[in-house]
Amino acid sequence: MAQTIGQIALSLILLVGLAPLAEGLLRKLKAIIHSRQGPPIIQPYLDLAKLLVKEDLAPTTSWVWRMAPALCLGATMVVAILTPIGGPPAFGFAGDIIVFIYFATLAAVAIILGAFASGNPYAYIGGSREMMMMLSVEPVMTIALAAGVIKAHALTFDGLLSSPATSAPSISMAVAGVAFLLALQAQVGKLPFDIAEADQEIMGGPFIERSGPGLALYRWALHARLLIFSAVLVSVFVPWPHVGNMALGLLLTLAKMAVVLVLVGVADVVNPRLRIDQSMAYYARIITFVSVGALVLAILGA
């Protein structure tokens, strides 16, 4: 029991506690590419601390409005302890992949509910865009993980990581990993897929009425999603090389996650924002040709 609690605490520290630091590093990378100094890497922590002590102004008395940020961060924390990082997840159990997908979707639903409860027309637009993006991107993640489930004949992350069929390189897992990587940019709301917020168009979208602690919880959850999905990508789809030492395996996983973060950061800098119809068409092609292709290859045993 003590070991499990320690693993859960470590997962929360690495994937939630250090998430603002990862965001700060991405901001610094963006500044370097733009040939400017940029903010310090601890700036996201300072931003969150400032928001947490500010007054939380509310345009409505709806309980949905008040509970949505806590629901979003809470669901994200559950996802964090279900995420494999350097080994099996801290809180693994039978069918934990299904629960992982459920709570990852619940965090996005909390953003949508909060936007619709605000009564602001720009928030409605942002919430609608978030819903369309969720319906476009979540199937890619689900189908990619389903390819691993079919290969490993297991519904647990532990089964995926320990199965010889998925722990060694294969065509189906490589294609599924590409699909997951292509969906990652939209999952974390980075350019060219920051369509729901779109500050220059709808002024923050679902967060336009947010201030104070509510906005801080939302921002923290979005920062954590970047590390969580990066950890799933490298742990499930790029698990090699395998090392026997747990600490070394964790360091190797963090190094691979750093590579993913660099890719996300560069894509965020060099791409303009897509229109919502362009984004949905893009992910429709990924679902049709990449993720479903990986699923078919997994069924065929490739």
N, C-alpha and C positions, 0 to 999 in steps of 0.2 A: 504493500500500500504506500509506504513512504517513497519507494522508488517511482511509482506511478505519479504521485503528487509532484515529485521532483521533475519528472519528464514533462508534465503538464506546465509547470512553472517555467521550465526552460523554453518550451514551445511558445508560450505567451511572451516571454522576454524577447526571443529572437524574431518572432513574426509580428508581434504587436508593439512591444516596447521599443524595438529598434526601427520600426517602420518609418517614423519621422526622420530618422537619420538617413535612411535610404533615399527618402524624398529630397533631403538636403544635398546629398551627393549628386542626385540627378539634376538638381538646380545648378550646382556648381559645374557639372559637365556641360549643361546647356549654355552657361555663361562663357565657358572656355571656347566652345564652338563659335559663339557670337563675338569672341574677342573682347570680352569685358570681364570685370572682376566678379561680379555677382554677390549674392548674400552669403554669410557664413553658413557652414553645413548644419549648424544647430538652429538655424532660423525657423524651421518647422516646429521645433519644440517651443521656441519663444512665441510663435504665433498661436499655438494651442494653449499655452499658459495664459496669454493675454485674453483669449476668447473665454477661457474657463472662469475668469474672474469678472467678466463683463455682465451687464444686465441682459437677460434673455427676453427680448421683446417678442410678444405674441400677437399676431393679427386676429386670432381666434381663440376661443376657449375649448376647442375640440380636444378630447383626450388622445385622439389619433395623432394630432399635430404634436402634442407634448411627448408622447411615447415613442414616436417613430425614430428619432436619433438614437435613443437607448436600445431599441430593438435592432437597429442596423449594426451598431457596434457590438452588441451582445451576440448576435448571429455570427458576426465576423470572428469573434473570439472563440465561439464553438468550432467554427471552421478551422481556426488556427490549431486547436488541440487535436483535430482530426487529420491534420496535414502531416505527411511523412517528410521528415527532414533528417537526412543522415541515417535513416533506418525506419522501422515501423512507426506509425503515429503514436503520440503519447497516450491517446485514449482510443485505441483500436478495439473493435468488436465486430461481430458478424453483421455484414451489410453496411459497414461504415462508409463505403463509397456512395451509397444511396443517401445516407444522412448528410454527407459532405455536400452533395449536389443540392439537397433540399435547403440547407442552411445558407449556402452560397446564393441561391436564388432568393431566399427570404430576406437577405440583406439588401438586395436590389429592390425587392417589393417594398421594403420599409421606406426607401427613398421615394418611390412612386406614391405611396400612401401619404407621406408627409407633404409632398408637392400638391396633391389633389386636395388635401385638407386645408391648405393655406388660403384658398380663395383668390389667389393672384393669377391673372391670365397668363403671365409669363411662366409662372410655376406650372400651370396646366400644360403649357407647351413643352416645358422641360420634362415633366413627368410622362407625357405622351411619347416623347422621343426616347426617354429611358426605357419605357415599356417596349417600344419597337426594337431598340437595340438588344434588350434582354431576350426577346423572342427570336432574334437573329443569331445571337452569340451563344446563348446557353445550350442550344442543340449541338453546336460544334464541340463544346467541352464535354457534353454528355456522351456523344457518339465516339469521341476520341477515347474517353475512359472505357466505354463499352467494348471497344476493340481489345483493350488490355484485359478486361473481364473475360471475354471469350477465349483469349489466348491462355490465360492462367486458370480458367475454370474456377474463379473465386470472386466474391463480391467484397473483398477486404483489401485494403492497401497492403497489409502484411502478406496476403496471398500473392498480390502482384509483384511485390519486391522479392519474394522468396521463390517464386516459380521459375524453373529453368526456361520456360517458353518466353517469359517477358524480361528476365534478367540478362539475357543475351541479345545482341543486335538481331533484328529481323526486319523484313520489308514492311510488314503491316504496322509495327510499332513505330518505325521511322516515319511513315506517312501520317500516322495518328499524331506523332509529336509535332510534325510540321503544321498540321491543322490546329493543334492546341496553341502553338506559337503564334500563328496568324490570328487566333482569337484573343490572345493575351492583351494586345494593345487596346482593344475595345473593352475588355473586362476591367481594365484599370483606368479607363477614361482618359487616355492620352491621345494627343494628335496622331493621326488625322481623325480620331473617333471621339473627341470630346464634344460630341454633338449635343448631348443632353444639357450641358452647362453653357457652352458657346457664349462666353462673356461678351464678345463683340456683337452678338445677335440678340440674345435673350437674357443677357445680364445675370448669368448664374443659373438660370433655369429653375430647377427644383429647389435651389438654395437661396433664391432671391429674397425671401422673407426671413431667412435665418440669421441669427446673430447670437453672440455669447456661447454658452455651453452647448446648445443644440448644434450649432455649426461646427464646434470643436469635435463633437462626437462623430458627426458625419465625416469630417476631414480625416480624423484618425482612422476610421474604418476604411476609407478609400486608400489611405497610405498603406494600411496593412494588407489590403487585397493584392497590391503589387508584389509583396514578398511571398504571400501565400500561394498565388498561382505560379510564381517563379519556382518555388520549392516543389510544387506538384509536377511541373514540367520536367525539371532536372532529375527528380527522384523516381518518377514513373517511366518517363520516356528516354532518359539518358542516365541510367543507373550505373553504368560502367565508367571507369574501371572499379572493380570491387576490391575493397580493402577489409581486412579482418578487424582492425582496431576501430572502435566506435568513435573516438575523438578525431582520428584521422579522417574517417568517413564523413563526419560532420564538417570538418574544415574543407574537404573536397567538395561537398555539396554547396557550402557557402561560396566557394570560388566559382563554381558553375553558375550559381545564382547571380554572382556579380557580372558574369558575362551576359546573362540575360538582361540584367538591368541596363548595361551599356547599350545593348541593342534597342531596348525600349526607349532609352534616352535619346539616342541618335535619330530613331524614327520620329520621335516627338519634335525634334528640332527641324528636320529637313522636309517635313510633309505639311501641306496646307490642310485645313479642315475639309472633309468631304461633306456633301449634302446628305441628308438622311436617306434619300432614294438611292444614291450612289453607294452608301454604306450597306444598305440592305441587299442590294444587288450583288455587291462584293461577297458578302457572307452567304448569300444563296448559292453562289458558285462554289464556295469552299465546302458548304454542306453537301452539295451535289457531287462534286468531283474529288474532293480530298478526304473529308471525314468518312463519307459513305464508302469511298474506295478503300480506306483503311479497314473499315468494318468488314467489307467483302473479303479482303485479303486475309483478315484474321479468321473468318469462317472457313476459308479454304486452307488454312494452316500455314500461310506464308509468313 
